[in-house]
Amino acid sequence: MGKETQSVVIVGGGVIGLACGYYLAGSGHRVTVIERDSSLLSGSSEGNAGMVVPSHFIPLAAPGVISQGLKWMLDPKSPFFLRPRLDFGLMRWLWLFYRHANTDHVKRSEGLLRDIGLESRRLHQELAESEGFELVQRGLLMLCQSEEGLEEEAEVAQAAQRLGLKATVFTKDRLKDFEPDCSVDALGGVWFEQDCHLNPMDFVTALRKGITARGGVFFEEDVVDFVREKDQVVGVRTSEANEHVADRIVLAGGVISTELARKLDLRLPMQGGKGYSLTLKEPRKALRLCSLLKEGRVAVTPMGKTLRVSGTMEICGTDTSLSPARLQGIIESFCRFYPDFEPDDFSGIDPWVGLRPCSPDGLPYIGTLSRQKRVIVATGHSMMGLSLAPVTGMLCEKLITGESSPINLSALSPERFH
Ligand SMILES: Cc1cc2nc3c(=O)[nH]c(=O)nc-3n(C[C@H](O)[C@H](O)[C@H](O)COP(=O)(O)OP(=O)(O)OC[C@H]3O[C@@H](n4cnc5c(N)ncnc54)[C@H](O)[C@@H]3O)c2cc1C
């Protein structure tokens, strides 16, 4: 398996599977994307906040996250929840998360997250130009309403600067410069100038068109097992008993990948991090920049003429039921920071729900399996799947073509918890 054209089956048509397909088809490989839910064809990806965030160099597993999470669990409107249940997968995930929520892990991961974040941003720019979708490059505001929040974020800004990222701490007098047409209630915050935003629907549509234009094909089928020759995986089998045999198989099924990985005797710990978004079609005021609201953990993204407000992280396995209290929590937080808006603005809006595929150390899984050389895993991007999709697609293409990778992938090995 060298540089020659190969056939590649990709399991999962979310933003990661599509980005892998795009780069593979672009270098001449014969791509088949299998997605079980045609109503989505972009998985948990199309309703997300659309932020491209090199500023996210701190993994989800970080100091303070557990104590904050425990406090939040007592409040039904809070942005975090974990439904306690007797489930071995959840117990193990929590144990691994606990082991990684420390400063050493953050220090070990920050350079890698910065590098893949910046490379992905560069690729997003390239894609936006070549595929013709809008990438708004005005940065992201981290807005804080409390002194304590502002202090914490100023420390993050310092760490970002140390890593060579652009981060500017600002006070409330600068808010009008950032948002001239809308009131913002905050003490100040941090402007992460290199962050961008886009409409995720435009992005996944561009990737799908790009795959089709380069000869790739899509199937709406549910992959239930692998096809083996002797003990080696050579393809996938679907619920309709169809077999798709290929030189390479990319497992990009989001949080569901764990189930399929089990059939390969691979332990791929993951939990769904449930979140919601609500999109105002005709917002009262126009915003220029996307923002994260520190105390509410809410994301706000202008998308063309519309405005998307999203949030919550409910560690929930694969359950996609809605929590009205947490939705209300998102709306109230947003209206507190942007007082021109009222909770009634959201009446009648259908919420979107998505599952972030969360690994216990907050790093994605990207790599070839040592015992199944044809299988590549690309998942576990948690809250950064859209942001890191292009770099993941590019890295997957390099793994398949056999070219050296610009990024050291050892920390991202899908076998690191085996
Ligand atoms: C509220 C919210 C806001 C977010 N905001 C951002 C943001 O601003 N920026 C950012 O970078 N990220 C954001 N994210 C995270 C991002 O959406 C995810 O990281 C990303 O969608 C993960 O993509 P994926 O392709 O790995 O998984 P998915 O999108 O879940 O796609 C996996 C696909 O595989 C399919 N599949 C699974 N198993 C099988 C099978 N056996 N056979 C066939 N098909 C299968 C599924 O149906 C699914 O469509 C947000 C997430 C949420 C919930």
The ligand as an SDF file (V2000), in Angstrom:
LIG
                    3D

 53 58  0  0  0  0  0  0  0  0999 V2000
  -23.9130   22.4650   20.5300 C   0  0  0  0  0  0  0  0  0  0  0  0
  -22.6200   22.1420   19.8490 C   0  0  0  0  0  0  0  0  0  0  0  0
  -21.8110   23.1570   19.3830 C   0  0  0  0  0  0  0  0  0  0  0  0
  -20.5880   22.8620   18.7870 C   0  0  0  0  0  0  0  0  0  0  0  0
  -19.8220   23.8630   18.2920 N   0  0  0  0  0  0  0  0  0  0  0  0
  -18.6400   23.5950   17.6930 C   0  0  0  0  0  0  0  0  0  0  0  0
  -17.8310   24.6370   17.1630 C   0  0  0  0  0  0  0  0  0  0  0  0
  -18.1920   25.8060   17.1990 O   0  0  0  0  0  0  0  0  0  0  0  0
  -16.6430   24.3130   16.6020 N   0  0  0  0  0  0  0  0  0  0  0  0
  -16.2070   23.0090   16.5470 C   0  0  0  0  0  0  0  0  0  0  0  0
  -15.1100   22.7810   16.0640 O   0  0  0  0  0  0  0  0  0  0  0  0
  -16.9700   21.9970   17.0010 N   0  0  0  0  0  0  0  0  0  0  0  0
  -18.1580   22.2630   17.5900 C   0  0  0  0  0  0  0  0  0  0  0  0
  -18.9290   21.2450   18.0750 N   0  0  0  0  0  0  0  0  0  0  0  0
  -18.4180   19.8840   18.0270 C   0  0  0  0  0  0  0  0  0  0  0  0
  -18.6000   19.2660   16.6510 C   0  0  0  0  0  0  0  0  0  0  0  0
  -19.9350   19.4320   16.2300 O   0  0  0  0  0  0  0  0  0  0  0  0
  -18.2240   17.7850   16.7120 C   0  0  0  0  0  0  0  0  0  0  0  0
  -16.8990   17.6690   17.2100 O   0  0  0  0  0  0  0  0  0  0  0  0
  -18.3150   17.1730   15.3250 C   0  0  0  0  0  0  0  0  0  0  0  0
  -19.6140   17.2740   14.8410 O   0  0  0  0  0  0  0  0  0  0  0  0
  -17.8880   15.7240   15.3440 C   0  0  0  0  0  0  0  0  0  0  0  0
  -17.9300   15.2820   14.0150 O   0  0  0  0  0  0  0  0  0  0  0  0
  -17.8270   13.7490   13.6390 P   0  0  0  0  0  0  0  0  0  0  0  0
  -17.8560   13.6650   12.1660 O   0  0  0  0  0  0  0  0  0  0  0  0
  -16.6800   13.1380   14.3790 O   0  0  0  0  0  0  0  0  0  0  0  0
  -19.1040   13.0850   14.3090 O   0  0  0  0  0  0  0  0  0  0  0  0
  -20.6230   13.2020   13.8520 P   0  0  0  0  0  0  0  0  0  0  0  0
  -20.9230   14.5590   13.3990 O   0  0  0  0  0  0  0  0  0  0  0  0
  -21.4160   12.6310   14.9680 O   0  0  0  0  0  0  0  0  0  0  0  0
  -20.7090   12.2600   12.5900 O   0  0  0  0  0  0  0  0  0  0  0  0
  -20.5730   10.8770   12.6930 C   0  0  0  0  0  0  0  0  0  0  0  0
  -21.5110   10.2710   11.6880 C   0  0  0  0  0  0  0  0  0  0  0  0
  -21.2600    8.8740   11.5900 O   0  0  0  0  0  0  0  0  0  0  0  0
  -22.4980    8.2340   11.3830 C   0  0  0  0  0  0  0  0  0  0  0  0
  -22.3420    6.8400   11.8110 N   0  0  0  0  0  0  0  0  0  0  0  0
  -21.9850    6.4150   13.0490 C   0  0  0  0  0  0  0  0  0  0  0  0
  -21.9320    5.0880   13.0690 N   0  0  0  0  0  0  0  0  0  0  0  0
  -22.2740    4.6490   11.8360 C   0  0  0  0  0  0  0  0  0  0  0  0
  -22.4300    3.3650   11.2700 C   0  0  0  0  0  0  0  0  0  0  0  0
  -22.2160    2.2620   11.9900 N   0  0  0  0  0  0  0  0  0  0  0  0
  -22.7920    3.2700    9.9710 N   0  0  0  0  0  0  0  0  0  0  0  0
  -22.9910    4.4050    9.2300 C   0  0  0  0  0  0  0  0  0  0  0  0
  -22.8820    5.6560    9.7380 N   0  0  0  0  0  0  0  0  0  0  0  0
  -22.5170    5.7710   11.0160 C   0  0  0  0  0  0  0  0  0  0  0  0
  -23.4700    8.9870   12.2500 C   0  0  0  0  0  0  0  0  0  0  0  0
  -24.8030    8.8170   11.8010 O   0  0  0  0  0  0  0  0  0  0  0  0
  -22.9810   10.4060   12.0840 C   0  0  0  0  0  0  0  0  0  0  0  0
  -23.6650   11.0720   11.0620 O   0  0  0  0  0  0  0  0  0  0  0  0
  -20.1700   21.5160   18.6680 C   0  0  0  0  0  0  0  0  0  0  0  0
  -21.0010   20.4770   19.0970 C   0  0  0  0  0  0  0  0  0  0  0  0
  -22.2150   20.7770   19.6900 C   0  0  0  0  0  0  0  0  0  0  0  0
  -23.1010   19.6480   20.1410 C   0  0  0  0  0  0  0  0  0  0  0  0
  1  2  1  0
  2  3  1  0
  2 52  2  0
  3  4  2  0
  4  5  1  0
  4 50  1  0
  5  6  2  0
  6  7  1  0
  6 13  1  0
  7  8  2  0
  7  9  1  0
  9 10  1  0
 10 11  2  0
 10 12  1  0
 12 13  2  0
 13 14  1  0
 14 15  1  0
 14 50  1  0
 15 16  1  0
 16 17  1  0
 16 18  1  0
 18 19  1  0
 18 20  1  0
 20 21  1  0
 20 22  1  0
 22 23  1  0
 23 24  1  0
 24 25  2  0
 24 26  1  0
 24 27  1  0
 27 28  1  0
 28 29  2  0
 28 30  1  0
 28 31  1  0
 31 32  1  0
 32 33  1  0
 33 34  1  0
 33 48  1  0
 34 35  1  0
 35 36  1  0
 35 46  1  0
 36 37  1  0
 36 45  1  0
 37 38  2  0
 38 39  1  0
 39 40  1  0
 39 45  2  0
 40 41  1  0
 40 42  2  0
 42 43  1  0
 43 44  2  0
 44 45  1  0
 46 47  1  0
 46 48  1  0
 48 49  1  0
 50 51  2  0
 51 52  1  0
 52 53  1  0
M  END
$$$$
